[in-house]
Amino acid sequence: MRETDMYAALCERRRSNRKFDPAHPVPDDVLDRCLELATLSPNSSNMQLWEFIWIRSESMKARMVPLCMGQQAASTASHLVAFITRGDLWQARATWNLDQVPKAASEKDEKRNKLMQKYYGTLMPLVYRQDVLGISGLIRRLFTGVLGLFRPFMRMGKAGDRRVVLHKSCALAAQTFMLAITSEGYDTCPMEGFDRVRVARALSLPAGAEICMIVAVGKGTEAGIYGERRRVPSEQVIRKL
């Protein structure tokens, strides 16, 4: 089977299964492999501002069920994985990227290295720095607004713009994880129905961290598939210009 056919088969097979079979627990090594694959996901500026919290102890899973509104997917799952945005780590991640800049072997490499140093040393602080009074956000809006008058410019001035970028990257990682689980012969259910305040407290999340989604993992059952997959006609969602 061609790789494209295999990927298409994975996309077709992946369904949100809401009831898992307790007689078929998912081995830990499957989660290990799939979480490692999730770290390979595309993300904004390679900042990797995410954290994947693997909830596998019975006590913690039991604690999470009512916080996930008692959903069957949560109560029957072998494992739960919380996908977290970590905007609070932007300085550490920018420094890490700077540390990855190799020694220049040629003039071309030197130019590229200087560009990377400006990118992570100047641009990332401009994009991610926050302050209590919101002054940094105001400066960003003025800066991008003025430059945007003269040429195309990425407009990321408000705190909400930053949050969108963080959640997009984290959601990409969650999708990679779910497809990886599917390739292992198991099933997932991404959940948005949870008490974000109580879950954050249960997971001891620091200020600045946000929950993107919680993914339940297990061996799916026929009862866990709620009917046929239905999608609006493709011509309503796919535009060709």
TORFIDO-98513 format. One line per 3 residues: number of its first residue (from 1); their letters; for each residue x, y, z of N, C-alpha, C. Coordinates in nm, 3 decimals, always signed. Atoms other than C-alpha are relative to their C-alpha. Example, Ala and Ser with C-alpha at 12.3 -4.5 7.8 and 13.67 -1.06 7.14 Angstrom:
BEGIN
1> AS> +0.089,-0.119,+0.000,+1.230,-0.450,+0.780,+0.090,+0.120,+0.000 | -0.082,-0.119,-0.006,+1.367,-0.106,+0.714,-0.077,+0.109,+0.073
% end
This chain:
BEGIN
1> MRE> +0.084,-0.119,+0.000,+0.000,+0.000,+0.000,+0.088,+0.125,+0.000 | -0.075,-0.124,+0.005,+0.129,+0.344,-0.091,-0.017,+0.078,+0.131 | +0.008,-0.079,-0.122,+0.203,+0.587,+0.194,-0.123,+0.090,-0.001
4> TDM> +0.118,-0.087,+0.008,-0.070,+0.820,+0.068,-0.127,-0.079,+0.029 | +0.116,+0.085,-0.027,-0.318,+0.532,+0.076,-0.009,-0.034,+0.148 | -0.001,+0.032,-0.143,-0.211,+0.441,+0.428,-0.049,+0.119,+0.082
7> YAA> +0.043,-0.119,-0.074,-0.260,+0.798,+0.548,-0.150,+0.023,-0.018 | +0.143,-0.017,+0.026,-0.600,+0.818,+0.380,-0.081,-0.099,+0.084 | +0.069,+0.102,-0.079,-0.698,+0.493,+0.554,-0.005,+0.039,+0.148
10> LCE> -0.003,-0.045,-0.138,-0.592,+0.637,+0.892,-0.105,+0.109,+0.023 | +0.096,-0.109,-0.013,-0.800,+0.951,+0.836,-0.143,-0.053,-0.005 | +0.133,+0.060,+0.010,-1.099,+0.738,+0.735,-0.035,-0.076,+0.127
13> RRR> +0.026,+0.084,-0.116,-1.063,+0.506,+1.034,-0.017,+0.080,+0.129 | +0.006,-0.075,-0.124,-1.015,+0.773,+1.298,-0.140,+0.056,+0.023 | +0.130,-0.050,-0.042,-1.346,+0.836,+1.470,+0.006,+0.034,+0.148
16> SNR> +0.009,-0.029,-0.143,-1.434,+0.990,+1.803,-0.084,-0.109,+0.064 | +0.070,+0.111,-0.065,-1.524,+0.684,+2.009,-0.026,+0.039,+0.145 | +0.040,-0.052,-0.132,-1.713,+0.766,+2.327,-0.021,-0.107,+0.106
19> KFD> +0.009,+0.106,-0.100,-1.712,+0.428,+2.499,+0.106,-0.105,-0.031 | -0.111,+0.091,+0.022,-1.405,+0.210,+2.542,-0.021,-0.132,+0.073 | +0.012,+0.136,-0.054,-1.368,-0.159,+2.621,+0.100,-0.019,+0.115
22> PAH> -0.093,+0.015,-0.114,-1.222,-0.209,+2.973,+0.078,-0.131,-0.004 | -0.070,+0.129,+0.010,-1.120,-0.563,+2.879,+0.122,+0.008,-0.090 | -0.114,-0.016,+0.090,-0.866,-0.426,+2.629,+0.074,+0.130,+0.033
25> PVP> -0.076,-0.122,-0.036,-0.641,-0.172,+2.807,+0.109,+0.029,-0.104 | -0.105,-0.042,+0.094,-0.397,+0.025,+2.595,+0.134,-0.005,+0.072 | -0.131,+0.010,-0.065,-0.033,-0.067,+2.680,+0.071,+0.136,+0.010
28> DDV> -0.073,-0.125,-0.020,+0.189,+0.210,+2.815,+0.094,+0.032,-0.115 | -0.097,-0.027,+0.106,+0.441,+0.167,+2.536,-0.065,+0.061,-0.124 | +0.072,-0.065,+0.110,+0.175,+0.266,+2.282,-0.009,+0.150,+0.025
31> LDR> +0.006,-0.143,-0.033,+0.127,+0.597,+2.463,+0.137,+0.065,-0.012 | -0.135,-0.053,+0.012,+0.503,+0.644,+2.483,+0.033,+0.035,-0.144 | -0.032,-0.022,+0.141,+0.541,+0.607,+2.107,-0.083,+0.114,-0.059
34> CLE> +0.088,-0.100,+0.060,+0.242,+0.823,+2.018,+0.026,+0.139,+0.053 | -0.034,-0.131,-0.055,+0.337,+1.105,+2.253,+0.131,+0.052,-0.060 | -0.125,-0.041,+0.065,+0.687,+1.108,+2.105,-0.028,+0.051,-0.141
37> LAT> +0.036,-0.045,+0.135,+0.532,+1.137,+1.758,-0.069,+0.136,+0.005 | +0.068,-0.130,-0.014,+0.317,+1.426,+1.881,+0.099,+0.115,+0.009 | -0.100,-0.106,-0.012,+0.633,+1.621,+1.961,+0.058,+0.040,-0.135
40> LSP> -0.049,-0.032,+0.134,+0.717,+1.613,+1.588,-0.095,+0.089,-0.078 | +0.104,-0.078,+0.069,+0.407,+1.816,+1.502,+0.050,+0.139,-0.039 | -0.035,-0.139,+0.037,+0.438,+2.147,+1.317,-0.051,+0.095,+0.107
43> NSS> +0.041,-0.098,-0.101,+0.419,+2.448,+1.546,+0.060,+0.135,-0.034 | -0.040,-0.135,+0.035,+0.458,+2.822,+1.527,+0.143,+0.032,+0.043 | -0.138,-0.044,-0.023,+0.823,+2.932,+1.496,+0.085,-0.102,+0.076
46> NMQ> -0.069,+0.107,-0.073,+0.936,+2.598,+1.643,+0.017,+0.034,+0.149 | -0.007,-0.037,-0.141,+0.865,+2.745,+1.988,-0.045,-0.114,+0.091 | +0.042,+0.119,-0.076,+0.698,+2.419,+2.100,-0.059,+0.037,+0.136
49> LWE> +0.060,-0.049,-0.125,+0.488,+2.601,+2.358,-0.120,-0.087,+0.037 | +0.102,+0.098,-0.034,+0.297,+2.292,+2.462,+0.051,-0.093,+0.109 | -0.031,+0.103,-0.097,+0.288,+2.024,+2.727,-0.109,-0.106,-0.010
52> FIW> +0.094,+0.111,+0.009,+0.125,+1.680,+2.709,+0.001,-0.073,+0.134 | +0.005,+0.062,-0.132,+0.012,+1.551,+3.047,-0.075,-0.133,-0.011 | +0.053,+0.136,+0.011,-0.044,+1.176,+3.045,-0.058,-0.040,+0.136
55> IRS> +0.071,+0.037,-0.123,-0.304,+1.084,+3.307,-0.028,-0.149,-0.005 | +0.014,+0.146,+0.010,-0.271,+0.710,+3.368,-0.031,-0.068,+0.132 | +0.030,+0.065,-0.128,-0.309,+0.642,+3.741,-0.152,-0.006,+0.018
58> ESM> +0.144,+0.018,-0.019,-0.650,+0.509,+3.839,-0.058,+0.111,+0.088 | +0.052,-0.104,-0.089,-0.686,+0.766,+4.117,-0.017,+0.133,-0.072 | +0.011,-0.126,+0.071,-0.615,+1.061,+3.890,-0.107,-0.005,-0.108
61> KAR> +0.106,+0.014,+0.100,-0.839,+0.926,+3.614,-0.137,+0.014,+0.066 | +0.128,-0.008,-0.071,-1.120,+0.884,+3.867,-0.029,+0.144,+0.041 | +0.017,-0.140,-0.038,-1.064,+1.242,+3.981,-0.042,+0.085,-0.120
64> MVP> +0.027,-0.079,+0.119,-1.086,+1.368,+3.624,-0.140,-0.022,-0.056 | +0.130,+0.032,+0.061,-1.416,+1.197,+3.533,-0.106,+0.104,+0.030 | +0.102,-0.103,-0.024,-1.649,+1.440,+3.714,+0.040,+0.137,-0.055
67> LCM> -0.045,-0.127,+0.056,-1.435,+1.730,+3.594,-0.021,+0.005,-0.151 | +0.031,+0.011,+0.143,-1.501,+1.606,+3.240,-0.149,-0.024,-0.019 | +0.145,+0.006,+0.005,-1.875,+1.622,+3.310,-0.055,-0.142,-0.006
70> GQQ> +0.046,+0.138,-0.006,-1.897,+1.246,+3.362,-0.012,-0.068,-0.135 | +0.009,+0.058,+0.134,-1.850,+1.172,+2.992,+0.047,-0.146,+0.000 | -0.039,+0.141,+0.013,-1.834,+0.801,+2.903,+0.142,-0.015,-0.052
73> AAS> -0.135,+0.008,+0.056,-1.520,+0.866,+2.706,+0.104,+0.012,+0.110 | -0.094,-0.019,-0.111,-1.349,+0.981,+3.026,-0.007,-0.117,+0.098 | +0.016,+0.104,-0.103,-1.494,+0.715,+3.258,+0.044,-0.138,-0.046
76> TAS> -0.039,+0.133,+0.051,-1.409,+0.419,+3.029,+0.140,-0.002,-0.062 | -0.131,-0.009,+0.067,-1.072,+0.540,+2.896,+0.109,-0.075,+0.074 | -0.120,+0.057,-0.059,-0.749,+0.350,+2.954,+0.093,+0.110,+0.048
79> HLV> -0.088,-0.112,-0.030,-0.563,+0.680,+2.954,-0.070,+0.130,-0.040 | +0.041,-0.133,+0.040,-0.635,+1.050,+2.938,+0.127,+0.082,-0.024 | -0.114,-0.088,+0.027,-0.395,+1.300,+2.783,-0.051,+0.143,-0.014
82> AFI> +0.037,-0.140,+0.007,-0.433,+1.672,+2.847,+0.104,+0.075,-0.084 | -0.088,-0.079,+0.086,-0.288,+1.894,+2.576,-0.007,+0.145,+0.047 | -0.009,-0.128,-0.069,-0.173,+2.218,+2.735,+0.084,+0.099,-0.080
85> TRG> -0.083,-0.107,+0.057,-0.054,+2.547,+2.588,+0.085,+0.060,+0.111 | -0.092,-0.053,-0.100,+0.250,+2.688,+2.767,+0.062,+0.132,-0.048 | -0.050,-0.131,+0.038,+0.277,+3.051,+2.667,+0.095,+0.059,+0.101
88> DLW> -0.088,-0.050,-0.105,+0.451,+3.111,+2.998,+0.145,-0.042,-0.020 | -0.136,+0.050,+0.023,+0.756,+2.925,+2.865,+0.069,+0.064,-0.121 | -0.053,-0.054,+0.125,+0.822,+3.151,+2.567,+0.147,+0.042,+0.012
91> QAR> -0.141,-0.044,-0.014,+1.148,+3.293,+2.708,+0.095,-0.120,-0.001 | -0.084,+0.120,-0.003,+1.290,+2.948,+2.781,+0.010,-0.064,-0.138 | -0.001,+0.062,+0.134,+1.190,+2.819,+2.437,+0.077,+0.086,-0.100
94> ATW> -0.077,-0.087,+0.089,+1.334,+3.123,+2.259,+0.149,-0.017,+0.025 | -0.141,+0.023,-0.036,+1.662,+3.075,+2.448,+0.047,-0.134,-0.052 | -0.036,+0.134,+0.050,+1.661,+2.705,+2.360,+0.026,+0.005,-0.150
97> NLD> -0.020,-0.010,+0.144,+1.621,+2.788,+1.991,+0.129,+0.074,-0.032 | -0.126,-0.072,+0.022,+1.906,+3.038,+2.014,+0.120,-0.091,+0.025 | -0.110,+0.092,-0.032,+2.124,+2.770,+2.171,+0.022,-0.104,-0.110
100> QVP> -0.012,+0.098,+0.107,+2.055,+2.547,+1.868,+0.069,+0.057,-0.124 | -0.066,-0.062,+0.115,+2.213,+2.796,+1.629,+0.143,-0.054,-0.011 | -0.133,+0.060,+0.011,+2.521,+2.615,+1.499,+0.107,+0.103,-0.032
103> KAA> -0.110,-0.088,+0.039,+2.862,+2.764,+1.442,+0.002,+0.015,-0.151 | +0.003,-0.028,+0.144,+2.888,+2.927,+1.102,+0.118,-0.067,-0.070 | -0.105,+0.066,+0.078,+3.081,+2.718,+0.850,+0.031,+0.079,-0.127
106> SEK> -0.020,-0.080,+0.120,+3.046,+2.972,+0.568,-0.070,+0.134,+0.016 | +0.064,-0.131,-0.004,+2.933,+3.325,+0.491,-0.153,-0.014,-0.006 | +0.144,+0.025,+0.011,+2.590,+3.189,+0.395,-0.056,-0.044,+0.135
109> DEK> +0.043,+0.046,-0.132,+2.564,+3.013,+0.730,-0.001,+0.116,+0.100 | -0.009,-0.114,-0.091,+2.670,+3.330,+0.910,-0.122,+0.091,-0.015 | +0.118,-0.082,+0.024,+2.387,+3.527,+0.747,-0.125,-0.065,+0.059
112> RNK> +0.116,+0.073,-0.053,+2.136,+3.259,+0.839,+0.000,+0.003,+0.153 | -0.010,-0.002,-0.146,+2.261,+3.249,+1.197,-0.039,+0.136,+0.057 | +0.037,-0.134,-0.045,+2.228,+3.626,+1.233,-0.150,+0.020,-0.009
115> LMQ> +0.145,-0.010,+0.016,+1.873,+3.601,+1.102,-0.072,-0.074,+0.113 | +0.061,+0.077,-0.108,+1.790,+3.331,+1.357,+0.015,+0.072,+0.133 | -0.023,-0.072,-0.125,+1.945,+3.537,+1.637,-0.095,+0.118,+0.013
118> KYY> +0.095,-0.111,-0.003,+1.729,+3.837,+1.543,-0.142,-0.053,+0.022 | +0.135,+0.056,-0.008,+1.424,+3.614,+1.509,-0.035,-0.038,+0.144 | +0.030,+0.048,-0.135,+1.449,+3.450,+1.851,+0.041,+0.098,+0.110
121> GTL> -0.045,-0.095,-0.101,+1.631,+3.730,+2.029,-0.078,+0.130,+0.002 | +0.071,-0.128,+0.010,+1.421,+4.024,+1.906,-0.148,-0.018,-0.031 | +0.139,+0.013,+0.043,+1.104,+3.915,+1.727,-0.086,-0.078,+0.100
124> MPL> +0.080,+0.079,-0.093,+0.988,+3.647,+1.971,-0.035,+0.077,+0.128 | +0.040,-0.083,-0.114,+1.008,+3.883,+2.272,-0.106,+0.104,-0.038 | +0.099,-0.098,+0.045,+0.813,+4.139,+2.068,-0.138,-0.064,-0.010
127> VYR> +0.128,+0.069,+0.020,+0.543,+3.881,+1.992,-0.060,-0.049,+0.131 | +0.052,+0.071,-0.116,+0.515,+3.705,+2.328,+0.002,+0.076,+0.133 | -0.011,-0.068,-0.130,+0.606,+3.954,+2.601,-0.135,+0.060,+0.041
130> QDV> +0.124,-0.053,-0.055,+0.311,+4.047,+2.823,+0.032,+0.083,+0.125 | -0.012,-0.074,-0.124,+0.268,+4.297,+3.104,-0.138,+0.024,+0.058 | +0.127,-0.014,-0.071,-0.003,+4.361,+3.361,-0.085,+0.113,-0.057
133> LGI> +0.074,-0.117,+0.047,-0.100,+4.702,+3.221,-0.037,-0.008,-0.148 | +0.033,+0.014,+0.141,-0.116,+4.579,+2.861,+0.073,+0.095,-0.092 | -0.075,-0.096,+0.081,+0.140,+4.831,+2.739,+0.069,-0.068,-0.118
136> SGL> -0.070,+0.071,+0.108,+0.335,+4.573,+2.538,-0.097,-0.035,-0.112 | +0.099,+0.031,+0.102,+0.015,+4.471,+2.358,-0.037,+0.123,-0.081 | +0.031,-0.125,+0.070,-0.063,+4.834,+2.274,+0.112,+0.035,-0.097
139> IRR> -0.115,-0.029,+0.087,+0.288,+4.880,+2.134,-0.003,-0.091,-0.123 | +0.007,+0.095,+0.112,+0.244,+4.566,+1.921,-0.108,+0.042,-0.100 | +0.110,-0.039,+0.089,-0.090,+4.687,+1.783,+0.038,+0.123,-0.082
142> LFT> -0.042,-0.120,+0.072,+0.054,+5.028,+1.694,+0.106,-0.033,-0.104 | -0.111,+0.037,+0.088,+0.368,+4.875,+1.543,-0.050,-0.074,-0.124 | +0.049,+0.080,+0.113,+0.188,+4.618,+1.328,-0.100,+0.078,-0.084
145> GVL> +0.097,-0.079,+0.074,-0.089,+4.862,+1.238,+0.066,+0.099,-0.094 | -0.071,-0.097,+0.084,+0.152,+5.125,+1.107,+0.071,-0.069,-0.116 | -0.071,+0.070,+0.107,+0.369,+4.879,+0.914,-0.098,-0.064,-0.099
148> GLF> +0.099,+0.062,+0.087,+0.056,+4.712,+0.780,-0.062,+0.096,-0.099 | +0.050,-0.097,+0.096,-0.037,+5.036,+0.605,+0.080,-0.001,-0.129 | -0.091,-0.009,+0.113,+0.258,+5.001,+0.371,+0.032,-0.134,-0.068
151> RPF> -0.031,+0.131,+0.058,+0.303,+4.626,+0.318,-0.070,-0.108,+0.079 | +0.061,+0.110,-0.075,+0.159,+4.290,+0.415,+0.081,-0.028,+0.127 | -0.069,+0.019,-0.127,+0.237,+4.229,+0.780,-0.084,-0.087,+0.091
154> MRM> +0.072,+0.085,-0.093,+0.146,+3.966,+1.036,-0.050,+0.085,+0.117 | +0.060,-0.086,-0.103,-0.094,+4.139,+1.275,-0.032,-0.083,+0.123 | +0.012,+0.079,-0.121,-0.047,+3.980,+1.615,+0.021,+0.094,+0.119
157> GKA> -0.017,-0.100,-0.103,-0.104,+4.266,+1.854,-0.065,-0.033,+0.132 | +0.076,+0.024,-0.122,-0.366,+4.152,+2.103,+0.039,-0.132,+0.066 | -0.028,+0.124,-0.072,-0.329,+3.886,+2.370,-0.079,-0.116,-0.060
160> GDR> +0.081,+0.103,+0.063,-0.608,+3.697,+2.195,+0.066,-0.058,-0.123 | -0.072,+0.050,+0.118,-0.397,+3.672,+1.879,+0.105,-0.102,+0.041 | -0.104,+0.089,-0.052,-0.119,+3.511,+2.079,-0.061,-0.133,+0.045
163> RVV> +0.066,+0.122,-0.048,-0.359,+3.262,+2.240,-0.044,-0.087,-0.116 | +0.042,+0.077,+0.117,-0.494,+3.160,+1.899,+0.117,-0.078,-0.057 | -0.119,+0.067,+0.052,-0.142,+3.079,+1.778,+0.039,-0.119,+0.089
166> LHK> -0.036,+0.107,-0.094,-0.070,+2.874,+2.092,-0.094,-0.119,-0.014 | +0.097,+0.109,+0.007,-0.390,+2.673,+2.063,+0.003,-0.070,-0.136 | -0.013,+0.065,+0.131,-0.344,+2.611,+1.690,+0.113,-0.101,+0.002
169> SCA> -0.115,+0.091,-0.005,-0.001,+2.459,+1.750,-0.031,-0.122,+0.086 | +0.030,+0.110,-0.092,-0.126,+2.250,+2.042,-0.103,-0.095,-0.062 | +0.100,+0.084,+0.065,-0.427,+2.126,+1.843,+0.062,-0.086,-0.110
172> LAA> -0.070,+0.081,+0.101,-0.195,+2.013,+1.562,+0.069,-0.120,+0.065 | -0.065,+0.109,-0.072,-0.002,+1.807,+1.817,-0.103,-0.105,+0.044 | +0.105,+0.093,-0.041,-0.326,+1.654,+1.946,-0.047,-0.085,-0.117
175> QTF> +0.043,+0.077,+0.118,-0.427,+1.553,+1.594,+0.106,-0.101,-0.040 | -0.108,+0.095,+0.028,-0.086,+1.395,+1.532,-0.009,-0.118,+0.096 | +0.012,+0.104,-0.102,-0.129,+1.202,+1.857,-0.117,-0.093,-0.031
178> MLA> +0.117,+0.083,+0.026,-0.478,+1.081,+1.765,+0.019,-0.089,-0.123 | -0.028,+0.084,+0.118,-0.368,+0.961,+1.421,+0.101,-0.109,+0.034 | -0.099,+0.100,-0.042,-0.071,+0.784,+1.581,-0.069,-0.111,+0.079
181> ITS> +0.075,+0.100,-0.076,-0.305,+0.609,+1.826,-0.081,-0.087,-0.095 | +0.077,+0.076,+0.098,-0.525,+0.507,+1.533,+0.088,-0.100,-0.072 | -0.092,+0.091,+0.070,-0.223,+0.357,+1.357,+0.039,-0.119,+0.085
184> EGY> -0.033,+0.109,-0.092,-0.164,+0.141,+1.666,-0.119,-0.093,+0.022 | +0.117,+0.086,-0.014,-0.514,-0.006,+1.641,-0.092,+0.036,+0.116 | +0.084,-0.043,-0.112,-0.672,+0.193,+1.926,-0.077,+0.126,-0.041
187> DTC> +0.092,-0.108,+0.034,-0.916,+0.481,+1.946,+0.013,+0.116,+0.098 | -0.008,-0.122,-0.081,-0.951,+0.832,+2.085,-0.132,+0.075,-0.004 | +0.112,-0.095,+0.001,-1.208,+1.094,+2.174,+0.051,+0.132,+0.056
190> PME> -0.041,-0.131,-0.051,-1.103,+1.460,+2.198,-0.117,+0.065,+0.072 | +0.107,-0.057,-0.081,-1.304,+1.632,+2.472,+0.023,+0.147,+0.028 | -0.002,-0.141,-0.037,-1.385,+1.998,+2.515,-0.089,+0.026,+0.121
193> GFD> +0.091,-0.016,-0.112,-1.647,+1.942,+2.782,+0.068,-0.032,+0.133 | -0.065,+0.018,-0.130,-1.455,+1.994,+3.106,+0.003,+0.134,+0.072 | -0.012,-0.121,-0.082,-1.425,+2.242,+3.391,+0.146,+0.043,-0.002
196> RVR> -0.140,-0.037,+0.021,-1.109,+2.423,+3.288,+0.067,+0.050,+0.127 | -0.058,-0.051,-0.123,-1.060,+2.588,+3.626,+0.039,-0.115,+0.093 | -0.027,+0.113,-0.089,-1.087,+2.266,+3.828,+0.104,-0.096,-0.058
199> VAR> -0.100,+0.087,+0.062,-0.885,+2.063,+3.576,+0.139,+0.063,+0.014 | -0.129,-0.069,-0.015,-0.607,+2.324,+3.581,+0.052,-0.015,+0.142 | -0.039,+0.015,-0.140,-0.606,+2.302,+3.960,+0.045,-0.144,+0.028
202> ALS> -0.033,+0.141,-0.022,-0.601,+1.920,+3.955,+0.135,-0.036,-0.061 | -0.126,+0.028,+0.069,-0.307,+1.920,+3.712,+0.113,+0.091,+0.046 | -0.100,-0.094,-0.053,-0.123,+2.192,+3.907,+0.063,+0.085,-0.110
205> LPA> -0.051,-0.083,+0.110,-0.093,+2.412,+3.599,+0.039,+0.138,+0.050 | -0.041,-0.136,-0.041,+0.097,+2.738,+3.640,-0.084,+0.105,-0.072 | +0.067,-0.111,+0.068,-0.048,+3.076,+3.549,+0.061,+0.014,-0.140
208> GAE> -0.049,-0.012,+0.137,-0.022,+3.125,+3.174,-0.016,-0.127,-0.080 | +0.026,+0.126,+0.070,-0.088,+2.759,+3.091,-0.150,-0.015,-0.019 | +0.141,+0.020,+0.029,-0.420,+2.674,+2.927,-0.023,-0.139,-0.058
211> ICM> +0.034,+0.133,+0.051,-0.595,+2.348,+2.843,-0.061,+0.014,-0.139 | +0.052,-0.002,+0.136,-0.644,+2.303,+2.470,-0.111,-0.104,-0.015 | +0.099,+0.106,+0.002,-0.826,+1.971,+2.495,+0.051,-0.117,+0.084
214> IVA> -0.035,+0.123,-0.068,-0.831,+1.641,+2.681,-0.039,-0.115,-0.092 | +0.026,+0.110,+0.092,-0.803,+1.326,+2.471,-0.008,-0.130,+0.079 | +0.019,+0.131,-0.061,-0.943,+0.995,+2.597,+0.052,-0.106,-0.097
217> VGK> -0.060,+0.106,+0.082,-0.764,+0.682,+2.473,-0.047,-0.136,+0.049 | +0.040,+0.134,-0.038,-0.884,+0.323,+2.468,-0.028,-0.086,-0.122 | +0.045,+0.086,+0.108,-1.005,+0.031,+2.260,-0.147,+0.026,-0.020
220> GTE> +0.137,-0.042,+0.023,-1.321,+0.160,+2.103,-0.098,-0.115,-0.012 | +0.108,+0.099,+0.012,-1.653,-0.023,+2.102,-0.099,+0.049,-0.104 | +0.104,-0.036,+0.097,-1.938,-0.029,+1.854,-0.098,+0.100,+0.061
223> AGI> +0.092,-0.091,-0.067,-2.157,+0.145,+2.112,+0.059,+0.140,+0.014 | -0.065,-0.129,-0.015,-1.900,+0.425,+2.129,-0.005,+0.087,-0.123 | +0.016,-0.077,+0.124,-1.966,+0.532,+1.770,-0.145,+0.043,-0.011
226> YGE> +0.137,-0.052,-0.001,-2.271,+0.755,+1.767,-0.050,+0.025,-0.142 | +0.057,-0.013,+0.134,-2.410,+0.686,+1.422,+0.103,+0.016,-0.109 | -0.087,-0.014,+0.115,-2.268,+0.734,+1.077,+0.070,+0.136,+0.002
229> RRR> -0.071,-0.128,+0.013,-2.011,+1.000,+1.005,-0.072,+0.084,-0.104 | +0.070,-0.089,+0.092,-2.190,+1.294,+0.846,+0.081,+0.129,-0.018 | -0.070,-0.124,+0.032,-2.022,+1.587,+0.673,-0.082,+0.079,-0.102
232> VPS> +0.069,-0.082,+0.099,-2.172,+1.880,+0.485,+0.069,-0.021,-0.134 | -0.062,+0.020,+0.131,-2.109,+1.865,+0.109,+0.131,+0.075,-0.014 | -0.135,-0.058,+0.012,-1.745,+1.935,+0.022,-0.002,+0.138,-0.066
235> EQV> +0.002,-0.129,+0.069,-1.842,+2.223,-0.209,-0.039,+0.114,+0.092 | +0.033,-0.104,-0.095,-1.970,+2.409,+0.096,+0.118,+0.042,+0.088 | -0.116,-0.032,-0.086,-1.632,+2.400,+0.273,+0.132,+0.009,-0.075
238> IRK> -0.124,-0.005,+0.079,-1.373,+2.374,-0.005,-0.019,+0.102,-0.113 | +0.005,-0.104,+0.103,-1.316,+2.684,-0.218,+0.124,-0.008,-0.087 | -0.112,+0.002,+0.096,-1.100,+2.686,-0.530,+0.001,+0.134,-0.075
241> L> -0.011,-0.133,+0.064,-0.976,+3.025,-0.653,+0.095,-0.005,-0.119
% end
